[in-house]
Amino acid sequence: FDARENIPELAREQNGGKGIDLVIICTGAKSAFYQAFQSVDRGGTVMFFATTDPGVEVAVPVNDFWRNEIKLMPSYGNAPQDAVIAIELIRSGRIPVTKLVTHRLPFAEAQEGFRLMAEGREASLKVILYPHQ
C-alpha cells in the first residue's frame, strides 16, 4: 500500500474486515505509528523495528490498547535464527523487499539519500546507494 492512502481501511478490506495480527513499523515517520495503531486487531502486536528521532513523542491510545489487549513490542536486534528466517522469507519472495525501495541513488548522492531518510516523508522510504559505474 502507498503510505499516503488510508492504510487501516485498506488493511481491513484485504483482511476480511479484521485488523492485522502483527504490525511492524519500519520507519520513524509518526504517520506510520498512527496507521499501525489504527490497523492492529484485538490481541495483536505492534512491533517497533524503527523509531522516531530522539525527543519525538507519539500518542498511544492507551484505553484502546488496554481494552483490546494490544501489545507494543520494541525490536532493536535479532538472534542468529531470526536472521536466517528473515533471509529465507526474502529469498523465497514471501517478503517483496523490492517494493520497499523508493529511491536508488549513486554513492555520489549519498548526502541526498540521508536527507530523504531523515525527512521521513514517505512512511515506507528506503534509499539504496550503489557505486557509480
BALUMNU-927283 format. One record per residue: residue number from 1; residue in three letters; x, y negated, z negated of N, C-alpha, C in turn. Coordinates in nm, 3 decimals. Layout:
{NUM, "Ala", {X, Y, Z}, {X, Y, Z}, {X, Y, Z}}
...
//
This chain:
{1, "Phe", {0.083, 0.119, 0.000}, {0.000, 0.000, 0.000}, {0.087, -0.124, 0.000}}
{2, "Asp", {0.038, -0.228, 0.060}, {0.104, -0.358, 0.056}, {0.071, -0.420, -0.080}}
{3, "Ala", {0.172, -0.464, -0.152}, {0.154, -0.516, -0.288}, {0.066, -0.641, -0.292}}
{4, "Arg", {0.045, -0.704, -0.178}, {-0.043, -0.823, -0.175}, {-0.190, -0.785, -0.172}}
{5, "Glu", {-0.219, -0.657, -0.153}, {-0.357, -0.609, -0.149}, {-0.406, -0.579, -0.291}}
{6, "Asn", {-0.532, -0.544, -0.304}, {-0.590, -0.508, -0.433}, {-0.553, -0.362, -0.463}}
{7, "Ile", {-0.439, -0.344, -0.522}, {-0.385, -0.209, -0.545}, {-0.476, -0.124, -0.633}}
{8, "Pro", {-0.527, -0.176, -0.746}, {-0.615, -0.091, -0.828}, {-0.736, -0.040, -0.749}}
{9, "Glu", {-0.795, -0.125, -0.667}, {-0.911, -0.083, -0.588}, {-0.871, 0.021, -0.483}}
{10, "Leu", {-0.762, -0.004, -0.413}, {-0.716, 0.090, -0.312}, {-0.678, 0.224, -0.373}}
{11, "Ala", {-0.614, 0.221, -0.489}, {-0.575, 0.345, -0.555}, {-0.699, 0.428, -0.591}}
{12, "Arg", {-0.801, 0.361, -0.643}, {-0.923, 0.434, -0.679}, {-0.995, 0.488, -0.555}}
{13, "Glu", {-0.994, 0.413, -0.446}, {-1.054, 0.460, -0.321}, {-0.985, 0.588, -0.274}}
{14, "Gln", {-0.853, 0.594, -0.287}, {-0.776, 0.710, -0.242}, {-0.781, 0.825, -0.341}}
{15, "Asn", {-0.827, 0.799, -0.464}, {-0.824, 0.899, -0.569}, {-0.965, 0.935, -0.618}}
{16, "Gly", {-1.062, 0.928, -0.529}, {-1.198, 0.970, -0.564}, {-1.262, 0.886, -0.674}}
{17, "Gly", {-1.227, 0.759, -0.681}, {-1.286, 0.670, -0.780}, {-1.216, 0.669, -0.914}}
{18, "Lys", {-1.116, 0.755, -0.931}, {-1.044, 0.763, -1.058}, {-0.917, 0.680, -1.051}}
{19, "Gly", {-0.867, 0.645, -1.170}, {-0.739, 0.577, -1.179}, {-0.625, 0.675, -1.157}}
{20, "Ile", {-0.504, 0.626, -1.173}, {-0.384, 0.705, -1.147}, {-0.331, 0.762, -1.279}}
{21, "Asp", {-0.290, 0.889, -1.279}, {-0.237, 0.954, -1.399}, {-0.102, 0.897, -1.441}}
{22, "Leu", {-0.014, 0.873, -1.345}, {0.119, 0.821, -1.374}, {0.150, 0.708, -1.277}}
{23, "Val", {0.168, 0.590, -1.332}, {0.203, 0.473, -1.251}, {0.347, 0.437, -1.287}}
{24, "Ile", {0.433, 0.429, -1.185}, {0.574, 0.397, -1.208}, {0.602, 0.258, -1.150}}
{25, "Ile", {0.648, 0.169, -1.234}, {0.680, 0.033, -1.191}, {0.828, 0.030, -1.154}}
{26, "Cys", {0.857, -0.002, -1.028}, {0.995, -0.001, -0.978}, {1.042, -0.141, -0.940}}
{27, "Thr", {0.982, -0.243, -0.996}, {1.020, -0.380, -0.967}, {0.997, -0.465, -1.090}}
{28, "Gly", {1.064, -0.577, -1.096}, {1.046, -0.669, -1.208}, {0.937, -0.772, -1.184}}
{29, "Ala", {0.866, -0.764, -1.073}, {0.761, -0.861, -1.041}, {0.644, -0.845, -1.139}}
{30, "Lys", {0.605, -0.953, -1.205}, {0.496, -0.947, -1.302}, {0.368, -0.892, -1.240}}
{31, "Ser", {0.342, -0.926, -1.114}, {0.220, -0.878, -1.049}, {0.215, -0.725, -1.045}}
{32, "Ala", {0.330, -0.661, -1.032}, {0.333, -0.514, -1.030}, {0.291, -0.457, -1.165}}
{33, "Phe", {0.330, -0.523, -1.274}, {0.290, -0.477, -1.407}, {0.138, -0.485, -1.423}}
{34, "Tyr", {0.082, -0.598, -1.380}, {-0.064, -0.615, -1.394}, {-0.140, -0.518, -1.303}}
{35, "Gln", {-0.087, -0.494, -1.183}, {-0.150, -0.395, -1.095}, {-0.144, -0.256, -1.159}}
{36, "Ala", {-0.033, -0.225, -1.220}, {-0.018, -0.094, -1.286}, {-0.118, -0.080, -1.401}}
{37, "Phe", {-0.129, -0.184, -1.482}, {-0.221, -0.180, -1.596}, {-0.365, -0.158, -1.550}}
{38, "Gln", {-0.400, -0.214, -1.434}, {-0.536, -0.202, -1.383}, {-0.557, -0.072, -1.305}}
{39, "Ser", {-0.450, -0.004, -1.269}, {-0.459, 0.117, -1.186}, {-0.455, 0.247, -1.265}}
{40, "Val", {-0.399, 0.243, -1.385}, {-0.381, 0.365, -1.463}, {-0.514, 0.417, -1.516}}
{41, "Asp", {-0.528, 0.549, -1.518}, {-0.652, 0.613, -1.563}, {-0.648, 0.643, -1.712}}
{42, "Arg", {-0.761, 0.677, -1.770}, {-0.769, 0.718, -1.910}, {-0.668, 0.829, -1.936}}
{43, "Gly", {-0.595, 0.817, -2.046}, {-0.496, 0.919, -2.081}, {-0.372, 0.916, -1.995}}
{44, "Gly", {-0.362, 0.817, -1.905}, {-0.249, 0.808, -1.814}, {-0.128, 0.741, -1.876}}
{45, "Thr", {-0.025, 0.728, -1.796}, {0.101, 0.670, -1.841}, {0.147, 0.564, -1.741}}
{46, "Val", {0.196, 0.453, -1.795}, {0.263, 0.352, -1.714}, {0.411, 0.358, -1.752}}
{47, "Met", {0.496, 0.394, -1.654}, {0.639, 0.405, -1.679}, {0.708, 0.283, -1.618}}
{48, "Phe", {0.796, 0.223, -1.697}, {0.873, 0.108, -1.652}, {1.009, 0.157, -1.606}}
{49, "Phe", {1.024, 0.173, -1.475}, {1.153, 0.212, -1.420}, {1.236, 0.089, -1.390}}
{50, "Ala", {1.171, -0.026, -1.391}, {1.237, -0.156, -1.375}, {1.178, -0.249, -1.480}}
{51, "Thr", {1.241, -0.363, -1.498}, {1.193, -0.457, -1.598}, {1.197, -0.599, -1.543}}
{52, "Thr", {1.136, -0.689, -1.614}, {1.140, -0.830, -1.577}, {1.274, -0.890, -1.617}}
{53, "Asp", {1.293, -1.015, -1.583}, {1.411, -1.086, -1.631}, {1.400, -1.103, -1.783}}
{54, "Pro", {1.511, -1.119, -1.853}, {1.505, -1.143, -1.998}, {1.420, -1.266, -2.028}}
{55, "Gly", {1.338, -1.256, -2.130}, {1.254, -1.368, -2.172}, {1.119, -1.375, -2.104}}
{56, "Val", {1.099, -1.298, -1.997}, {0.970, -1.297, -1.928}, {0.876, -1.205, -2.005}}
{57, "Glu", {0.758, -1.256, -2.035}, {0.660, -1.176, -2.109}, {0.545, -1.135, -2.019}}
{58, "Val", {0.496, -1.013, -2.040}, {0.383, -0.960, -1.966}, {0.277, -0.923, -2.069}}
{59, "Ala", {0.157, -0.976, -2.052}, {0.049, -0.948, -2.147}, {-0.006, -0.807, -2.124}}
{60, "Val", {-0.009, -0.729, -2.230}, {-0.061, -0.592, -2.224}, {-0.201, -0.592, -2.281}}
{61, "Pro", {-0.299, -0.537, -2.207}, {-0.436, -0.529, -2.258}, {-0.445, -0.421, -2.366}}
{62, "Val", {-0.400, -0.454, -2.485}, {-0.385, -0.357, -2.593}, {-0.515, -0.282, -2.622}}
{63, "Asn", {-0.627, -0.352, -2.625}, {-0.754, -0.286, -2.656}, {-0.787, -0.179, -2.551}}
{64, "Asp", {-0.767, -0.211, -2.424}, {-0.792, -0.113, -2.318}, {-0.699, 0.007, -2.331}}
{65, "Phe", {-0.572, -0.019, -2.362}, {-0.476, 0.089, -2.375}, {-0.507, 0.176, -2.497}}
{66, "Trp", {-0.547, 0.113, -2.606}, {-0.582, 0.187, -2.727}, {-0.706, 0.274, -2.701}}
{67, "Arg", {-0.811, 0.212, -2.646}, {-0.937, 0.282, -2.624}, {-0.921, 0.397, -2.523}}
{68, "Asn", {-0.839, 0.377, -2.422}, {-0.823, 0.476, -2.316}, {-0.701, 0.566, -2.333}}
{69, "Glu", {-0.631, 0.552, -2.448}, {-0.515, 0.633, -2.480}, {-0.411, 0.633, -2.368}}
{70, "Ile", {-0.379, 0.513, -2.320}, {-0.278, 0.496, -2.215}, {-0.142, 0.477, -2.280}}
{71, "Lys", {-0.042, 0.544, -2.224}, {0.093, 0.536, -2.279}, {0.179, 0.441, -2.196}}
{72, "Leu", {0.262, 0.364, -2.263}, {0.365, 0.282, -2.199}, {0.498, 0.352, -2.225}}
{73, "Met", {0.575, 0.376, -2.121}, {0.697, 0.453, -2.138}, {0.811, 0.388, -2.059}}
{74, "Pro", {0.917, 0.348, -2.128}, {1.033, 0.294, -2.056}, {1.119, 0.408, -2.002}}
{75, "Ser", {1.196, 0.378, -1.899}, {1.290, 0.475, -1.844}, {1.413, 0.399, -1.799}}
{76, "Tyr", {1.523, 0.419, -1.870}, {1.644, 0.347, -1.838}, {1.745, 0.434, -1.765}}
{77, "Gly", {1.735, 0.562, -1.784}, {1.830, 0.653, -1.721}, {1.761, 0.785, -1.692}}
{78, "Asn", {1.840, 0.883, -1.653}, {1.781, 1.014, -1.627}, {1.881, 1.123, -1.661}}
{79, "Ala", {1.828, 1.238, -1.691}, {1.910, 1.355, -1.716}, {1.952, 1.414, -1.581}}
{80, "Pro", {2.058, 1.493, -1.578}, {2.101, 1.552, -1.450}, {1.989, 1.628, -1.377}}
{81, "Gln", {1.906, 1.701, -1.451}, {1.797, 1.775, -1.387}, {1.696, 1.680, -1.325}}
{82, "Asp", {1.673, 1.564, -1.387}, {1.583, 1.463, -1.329}, {1.635, 1.418, -1.193}}
{83, "Ala", {1.765, 1.396, -1.184}, {1.825, 1.354, -1.057}, {1.809, 1.462, -0.950}}
{84, "Val", {1.826, 1.588, -0.988}, {1.810, 1.699, -0.894}, {1.667, 1.701, -0.840}}
{85, "Ile", {1.570, 1.686, -0.929}, {1.429, 1.687, -0.888}, {1.400, 1.567, -0.798}}
{86, "Ala", {1.450, 1.448, -0.835}, {1.426, 1.328, -0.755}, {1.485, 1.343, -0.616}}
{87, "Ile", {1.607, 1.393, -0.607}, {1.672, 1.411, -0.477}, {1.593, 1.510, -0.391}}
{88, "Glu", {1.544, 1.617, -0.452}, {1.464, 1.715, -0.378}, {1.333, 1.654, -0.328}}
{89, "Leu", {1.268, 1.572, -0.410}, {1.144, 1.506, -0.368}, {1.170, 1.413, -0.249}}
{90, "Ile", {1.281, 1.344, -0.252}, {1.318, 1.255, -0.141}, {1.354, 1.337, -0.018}}
{91, "Arg", {1.439, 1.439, -0.037}, {1.483, 1.523, 0.076}, {1.365, 1.589, 0.148}}
{92, "Ser", {1.267, 1.636, 0.070}, {1.153, 1.707, 0.128}, {1.053, 1.614, 0.195}}
{93, "Gly", {1.070, 1.485, 0.174}, {0.977, 1.389, 0.235}, {0.853, 1.361, 0.151}}
{94, "Arg", {0.842, 1.425, 0.035}, {0.725, 1.401, -0.051}, {0.724, 1.259, -0.106}}
{95, "Ile", {0.842, 1.199, -0.119}, {0.855, 1.059, -0.158}, {0.909, 0.986, -0.035}}
{96, "Pro", {0.826, 0.907, 0.033}, {0.868, 0.840, 0.157}, {0.950, 0.714, 0.129}}
{97, "Val", {1.075, 0.732, 0.093}, {1.157, 0.619, 0.050}, {1.177, 0.514, 0.158}}
{98, "Thr", {1.173, 0.553, 0.284}, {1.193, 0.453, 0.390}, {1.082, 0.349, 0.390}}
{99, "Lys", {0.966, 0.384, 0.339}, {0.856, 0.286, 0.331}, {0.878, 0.184, 0.220}}
{100, "Leu", {0.973, 0.211, 0.131}, {1.002, 0.118, 0.022}, {1.099, 0.008, 0.064}}
{101, "Val", {1.164, 0.027, 0.177}, {1.264, -0.070, 0.224}, {1.193, -0.183, 0.297}}
{102, "Thr", {1.215, -0.305, 0.250}, {1.152, -0.421, 0.313}, {1.249, -0.503, 0.396}}
{103, "His", {1.379, -0.494, 0.368}, {1.479, -0.571, 0.439}, {1.604, -0.487, 0.460}}
{104, "Arg", {1.670, -0.504, 0.571}, {1.800, -0.443, 0.598}, {1.895, -0.556, 0.635}}
{105, "Leu", {1.998, -0.572, 0.555}, {2.090, -0.683, 0.574}, {2.233, -0.633, 0.581}}
{106, "Pro", {2.317, -0.693, 0.664}, {2.459, -0.657, 0.664}, {2.525, -0.710, 0.538}}
{107, "Phe", {2.640, -0.652, 0.502}, {2.713, -0.696, 0.382}, {2.739, -0.846, 0.384}}
{108, "Ala", {2.760, -0.901, 0.502}, {2.788, -1.045, 0.512}, {2.673, -1.128, 0.457}}
{109, "Glu", {2.553, -1.070, 0.451}, {2.436, -1.140, 0.398}, {2.396, -1.090, 0.259}}
{110, "Ala", {2.493, -1.033, 0.186}, {2.466, -0.978, 0.053}, {2.405, -1.083, -0.040}}
{111, "Gln", {2.454, -1.205, -0.032}, {2.401, -1.311, -0.119}, {2.252, -1.331, -0.094}}
{112, "Glu", {2.211, -1.327, 0.031}, {2.069, -1.340, 0.065}, {1.990, -1.221, 0.009}}
{113, "Gly", {2.047, -1.102, 0.017}, {1.981, -0.984, -0.038}, {1.959, -0.995, -0.188}}
{114, "Phe", {2.060, -1.042, -0.260}, {2.046, -1.059, -0.404}, {1.943, -1.168, -0.436}}
{115, "Arg", {1.940, -1.273, -0.354}, {1.841, -1.379, -0.375}, {1.700, -1.323, -0.358}}
{116, "Leu", {1.679, -1.244, -0.253}, {1.547, -1.184, -0.230}, {1.506, -1.095, -0.346}}
{117, "Met", {1.600, -1.013, -0.394}, {1.569, -0.924, -0.507}, {1.535, -1.004, -0.632}}
{118, "Ala", {1.610, -1.110, -0.658}, {1.588, -1.191, -0.778}, {1.454, -1.263, -0.773}}
{119, "Glu", {1.412, -1.304, -0.653}, {1.284, -1.373, -0.640}, {1.168, -1.281, -0.676}}
{120, "Gly", {1.176, -1.155, -0.634}, {1.072, -1.057, -0.666}, {0.937, -1.091, -0.606}}
{121, "Arg", {0.934, -1.161, -0.494}, {0.806, -1.199, -0.433}, {0.730, -1.080, -0.379}}
{122, "Glu", {0.801, -0.980, -0.333}, {0.737, -0.860, -0.281}, {0.754, -0.752, -0.387}}
{123, "Ala", {0.643, -0.705, -0.442}, {0.649, -0.611, -0.554}, {0.725, -0.484, -0.521}}
{124, "Ser", {0.727, -0.444, -0.394}, {0.797, -0.320, -0.360}, {0.930, -0.350, -0.291}}
{125, "Leu", {0.981, -0.470, -0.310}, {1.101, -0.515, -0.239}, {1.222, -0.426, -0.267}}
{126, "Lys", {1.280, -0.377, -0.162}, {1.407, -0.305, -0.168}, {1.492, -0.359, -0.054}}
{127, "Val", {1.612, -0.399, -0.083}, {1.704, -0.452, 0.016}, {1.816, -0.352, 0.035}}
{128, "Ile", {1.844, -0.315, 0.158}, {1.953, -0.223, 0.189}, {2.063, -0.304, 0.257}}
{129, "Leu", {2.185, -0.296, 0.203}, {2.300, -0.361, 0.263}, {2.382, -0.257, 0.337}}
{130, "Tyr", {2.427, -0.291, 0.455}, {2.505, -0.197, 0.532}, {2.626, -0.268, 0.593}}
{131, "Pro", {2.735, -0.196, 0.620}, {2.853, -0.259, 0.679}, {2.824, -0.303, 0.821}}
{132, "His", {2.872, -0.419, 0.858}, {2.853, -0.470, 0.994}, {2.942, -0.389, 1.087}}
{133, "Gln", {2.885, -0.338, 1.192}, {2.960, -0.254, 1.287}, {2.997, -0.333, 1.410}}
//
